[in-house]
């Protein structure tokens, strides 16, 4: 009969422990979930996020700071993960708003609102300072509105982009949909 030595027993347990730790690390730290993320300035720290499944479109609505009218920017996520501004709706031609469509775009006026459609403006990311007083920046996703001031301090400079996030980032950030 052969004698079982303690070293022979330790090796399988150490190997199993290593595999478990490696599997947990992979699950926690490997990015897998595509999301629209709201990062703190340019630090990469995720403040909030919206996970994407099939629906890969969203809108940002706000009150223009000068003429105090509604503006809605409509975006789609491209196959390479960038944001495509495809429509703009606004109510006034005041400072900061376009007076007409660019080449290839369509300008329409309906019910007192102006629309620029067929836009093809691609952004890998964009920065936004959340309004403190009137702006009421709101993300519209699947026809439901999510005021960003409920998740992010007004006045904060945020960077908006899409990226894959891991479980650890999901636990640290705020899922806007929940």
DAJODA-V931494 format. One record per helix or strand. SS is the DSSP state (helix for helix, strand for strand). FROM is the first residue (numbers start at 1). TO is the last residue. If there is no record, write none. Layout:
ss=SS from=FROM to=TO
ss=SS from=FROM to=TO
This chain:
ss=helix from=6 to=29
ss=strand from=33 to=40
ss=strand from=46 to=51
ss=strand from=57 to=63
ss=strand from=70 to=77
ss=strand from=83 to=90
ss=strand from=106 to=110
ss=strand from=113 to=117
ss=strand from=121 to=123
ss=strand from=125 to=129
ss=strand from=138 to=141
ss=strand from=144 to=147
ss=helix from=148 to=150
ss=strand from=157 to=165
ss=helix from=167 to=172
ss=strand from=174 to=175
